[in-house]
Structures are given as C-alpha cells and as structure tokens.
C-alpha cells in the first residue's frame, strides 16, 4: 500500500513538473515571438507541445509564427490541430482562412471565415476577408454583401469601402463604386490606390477630366505609380491631347520599360501627330516585347505606307494576317499597298477576302473595282464600283461616269 502511494505521488509530481516545464517553454516562445524571433519561438513552442500535446494555444501560437515565416502549409497543419483540440477557436479558423488565401485556396478560405463568423458574428475583419476571397472567385455580388456587413460593424474601415468599390466597378456600377471610393478617401485621404480606382471608374463613365484629376492626385502621392501615368495618358488621348498623352506614356515607360501596350499607345499618338517614323519606332518596340501583337504590326504597316514604303507595309500586314486570319482591315490595306505597286491581281485577291469577311465593306468594293479596271476587267470592275456607290462611297460615282457609261 505504501509503495502504491509513493508511486502515485511520484507520478503526480512528475506531471506537475512536465506541466510547469511546458508553460516555461510556452512563455519563452512568446517572448521570442514578441522580439520577432519566430524561428526561435517555433523551437520553444515545439518543446512545449512535446510536453503537453493537448495545449491548443501552443499549436495556435506556433502556427502564427510559421505564418510570419510564410510557411503557410505548416501553419495550416498547426491550426488544424488547434481546432481539433478546441473546435470553438474562432481565431484559429480566421487565421487558417488567411493561410488558405495565401495558397490561393479561396473556397477553403471562405469556409473557414464562415466558421469564424459563426463563432464570432461581430468580427468585421472576418466578413471583410471572406468578401475578398469571394472577389477572387469573381463572386462580386457575394463580396459586396460581405463588405457591406464589415462596414456595418466597422463604419471607419476605409479598405472595406475601397474593396466594395472595386466589386461594384467590376459589376459596372461605376457611380456606386465612385461613392464608395469617395468615402474611403474621406477616411484615408492619402491612399493613392483609392484615388487610382476612383479615377478608373470615372474613366469608365467617360468623365475624362475628373479621371485626370484623380490620376494626378495619385501621382502626387506616389510619383512612381506607373499605371497612373499610363491611365492618365489614356484619358488625355481620349480628349485628343496627343502631346500630353505622349508625355505621360513616356514617364510610364521610364518606370516600366517592358509595357508593350504603352509603346503601342504612344505610337498611336505619334501617328496622330503625323510623326510616322517615330510611331514606327514605338510599334517596333511593342513588337519586340510582344511578337504576337497583331495590331502593332498592322499599325506599323499603315505608317510605313504613309512613308511610301509599301513593300514594308505589305510585310507587316501579312504578319498581322498570319496572327489574325480574320483581320479584315489588314487584308484591305494590304490590297491598297499591292495596287500602289501595280500588283492588281494581288490587290483584287486581298479586297475580295476583305469583302468575304465584311460584305458591307464599301471601300473594299471601291478598291477592287479600281484594280479590275487596271487589268481591263471593265464589267466586273464597274459592278464593284456601283456596289461601292450604293454603300456610300460617293467618289465612286465620278469613276463610274468616266469608265462605265
């Protein structure tokens, strides 16, 4: 009997000793975590868990440290164990959802945030994060509902207004988006991203001047915001301010030299200013960055044609057609260049293809008619010219009067 009592006493003392040691390791781990020594914290939490494998908080805290070190898979494993030991651990569900988001497991993240909300219905950030994951799944209506709930719980959450604005913009509710961005700006007046999003929505409403004002504010707050320069250039271009657009595209390209679209757009503005050679240079750069950019080949072809380089133009139109075999205007323009080089049969073939793709292409009938006259196919040529006239090409009447009477 005495031996049994002594054994029980020893076991109790040993258990108490292990329990105290586990707490010591746990406290040591917390101290290291507070000092941003997460690797050291993980070592100490692990020792605490070895001594007390049913301590949900040790698993939870170790998961937090793993999360900080971007070991998302390891963190999820620990949150799983914390939840198994404490199924009502709302923060474990919340944090596990965050790690799943980082792994692009959006559906799983939504499930975890839903569980967290069920345990803590007043957690505004859980609604916000669930909404963010829904938006990543293109469920903008669901996202808006969650952001709205987050705002009800925390009316000063500027980011919730901003994200709700993005979802509204995605649903083409541009006015609603602008209202949300404006509220976010009232709460956070120095957030460049919110001004940027509001500018985009204004541009979508064709309110280019207001969009420019917002893009300008973005640039004041963040002078290296390449997309703000790019989009401001787009708005200036829409207002026919080609020089202003060129200036902004140039800065955007200094900040992001690999933006093929910016070179392409700047080429358009230069072409509008009749600077064909410079436009060709920009289209060439766009093509270097994106060799399958059919529109860039097409536009470069136009500029080459303007400079009387019809052979070069034909080469570019041909590549554009190879990349996009239904490119009606490329066939039509190649036909024009061929006719200038007196390749009338080639011109007829290209205009015919343009007409096949667009039976109401009046200019293609006109050009084909002219080429047919050049090879003495008067009857067919006059039929094409009459068709062009019917479709609205008034200059065809003069040719008909001279050649088809």
NORNOR-V205848 format. One record per residue. N is the residue number from 1. RES is the residue in one letter. SS is DSSP state (H for helix, E for strand, C for the rest). NEAR is the number of other C-alpha atoms within 12 Angstrom. Layout:
N RES SS NEAR
N RES SS NEAR
//
This chain:
1 X C 7
2 X H 8
3 X H 9
4 X H 10
5 X H 11
6 X H 12
7 X H 13
8 X H 14
9 X H 14
10 X H 14
11 X H 14
12 X H 14
13 X H 14
14 X H 15
15 X H 16
16 X H 16
17 X H 16
18 X H 21
19 X H 23
20 X H 17
21 X H 22
22 X H 28
23 X H 26
24 X H 22
25 X H 29
26 X H 35
27 X H 23
28 X H 26
29 X H 34
30 X H 30
31 X H 21
32 X H 23
33 X H 28
34 X H 18
35 X C 14
36 X C 18
37 X C 21
38 X H 29
39 X H 26
40 X H 25
41 X H 33
42 X H 38
43 X H 27
44 X H 32
45 X H 41
46 X H 32
47 X H 28
48 X H 33
49 X H 32
50 X H 21
51 X H 25
52 X C 27
53 X C 22
54 X C 20
55 X C 29
56 X H 29
57 X H 34
58 X H 41
59 X H 41
60 X H 40
61 X H 39
62 X H 46
63 X H 42
64 X H 40
65 X H 38
66 X H 34
67 X H 33
68 X H 25
69 X C 22
70 X C 20
71 X C 24
72 X H 28
73 X H 25
74 X H 26
75 X H 34
76 X H 38
77 X H 26
78 X H 37
79 X H 41
80 X H 31
81 X H 29
82 X H 33
83 X H 31
84 X H 21
85 X H 21
86 X C 21
87 X C 20
88 X C 20
89 X C 29
90 X H 28
91 X H 34
92 X H 43
93 X H 41
94 X H 40
95 X H 43
96 X H 45
97 X H 42
98 X H 40
99 X H 38
100 X H 34
101 X H 32
102 X H 25
103 X C 22
104 X C 20
105 X C 23
106 X H 28
107 X H 25
108 X H 27
109 X H 35
110 X H 38
111 X H 28
112 X H 38
113 X H 41
114 X H 32
115 X H 29
116 X H 33
117 X H 31
118 X H 21
119 X H 20
120 X C 21
121 X C 19
122 X C 19
123 X C 28
124 X H 30
125 X H 34
126 X H 41
127 X H 42
128 X H 41
129 X H 43
130 X H 46
131 X H 42
132 X H 43
133 X H 39
134 X H 34
135 X H 32
136 X H 26
137 X C 22
138 X C 20
139 X C 25
140 X H 29
141 X H 26
142 X H 27
143 X H 34
144 X H 38
145 X H 28
146 X H 36
147 X H 41
148 X H 34
149 X H 29
150 X H 33
151 X H 31
152 X H 21
153 X H 20
154 X C 22
155 X C 21
156 X C 19
157 X C 29
158 X H 30
159 X H 35
160 X H 42
161 X H 43
162 X H 40
163 X H 41
164 X H 48
165 X H 45
166 X H 43
167 X H 39
168 X H 34
169 X H 32
170 X H 26
171 X C 23
172 X C 21
173 X C 23
174 X H 28
175 X H 26
176 X H 26
177 X H 35
178 X H 38
179 X H 27
180 X H 37
181 X H 41
182 X H 31
183 X H 29
184 X H 33
185 X H 31
186 X H 21
187 X H 21
188 X C 21
189 X C 19
190 X C 19
191 X C 27
192 X H 29
193 X H 33
194 X H 39
195 X H 42
196 X H 41
197 X H 40
198 X H 47
199 X H 44
200 X H 40
201 X H 39
202 X H 34
203 X H 33
204 X H 27
205 X C 22
206 X C 20
207 X C 24
208 X H 28
209 X H 25
210 X H 26
211 X H 34
212 X H 37
213 X H 26
214 X H 36
215 X H 40
216 X H 32
217 X H 29
218 X H 34
219 X H 30
220 X H 20
221 X H 20
222 X C 20
223 X C 20
224 X C 21
225 X C 28
226 X H 29
227 X H 34
228 X H 41
229 X H 40
230 X H 42
231 X H 41
232 X H 44
233 X H 41
234 X H 40
235 X H 38
236 X H 34
237 X H 31
238 X H 25
239 X C 22
240 X C 19
241 X C 25
242 X H 28
243 X H 26
244 X H 27
245 X H 35
246 X H 38
247 X H 26
248 X H 38
249 X H 40
250 X H 31
251 X H 29
252 X H 33
253 X H 31
254 X H 21
255 X H 20
256 X C 21
257 X C 21
258 X C 19
259 X C 28
260 X H 29
261 X H 33
262 X H 40
263 X H 42
264 X H 40
265 X H 39
266 X H 45
267 X H 42
268 X H 41
269 X H 37
270 X H 34
271 X H 30
272 X H 24
273 X C 22
274 X C 20
275 X C 24
276 X H 28
277 X H 27
278 X H 26
279 X H 34
280 X H 38
281 X H 27
282 X H 37
283 X H 41
284 X H 33
285 X H 29
286 X H 33
287 X H 31
288 X H 21
289 X H 20
290 X C 21
291 X C 19
292 X C 21
293 X C 29
294 X H 30
295 X H 35
296 X H 42
297 X H 42
298 X H 41
299 X H 44
300 X H 46
301 X H 43
302 X H 40
303 X H 38
304 X H 34
305 X H 31
306 X H 25
307 X C 22
308 X C 20
309 X C 24
310 X H 29
311 X H 26
312 X H 27
313 X H 35
314 X H 38
315 X H 28
316 X H 38
317 X H 41
318 X H 34
319 X H 29
320 X H 33
321 X H 31
322 X H 20
323 X H 20
324 X C 21
325 X C 19
326 X C 21
327 X C 29
328 X H 31
329 X H 35
330 X H 41
331 X H 44
332 X H 41
333 X H 43
334 X H 48
335 X H 44
336 X H 42
337 X H 39
338 X H 34
339 X H 32
340 X H 26
341 X C 22
342 X C 20
343 X C 24
344 X H 30
345 X H 27
346 X H 28
347 X H 36
348 X H 38
349 X H 28
350 X H 38
351 X H 42
352 X H 34
353 X H 29
354 X H 34
355 X H 31
356 X H 20
357 X H 20
358 X C 20
359 X C 19
360 X C 23
361 X C 29
362 X H 30
363 X H 36
364 X H 43
365 X H 42
366 X H 43
367 X H 47
368 X H 47
369 X H 43
370 X H 42
371 X H 37
372 X H 32
373 X H 28
374 X H 24
375 X C 21
376 X C 17
377 X C 21
378 X H 24
379 X H 20
380 X H 24
381 X H 31
382 X H 33
383 X H 28
384 X H 39
385 X H 38
386 X H 34
387 X H 29
388 X H 32
389 X H 28
390 X H 20
391 X C 21
392 X C 19
393 X C 24
394 X C 19
395 X H 21
396 X H 32
397 X H 25
398 X H 19
399 X H 26
400 X H 27
401 X H 15
402 X H 15
403 X H 24
404 X C 23
405 X C 13
//
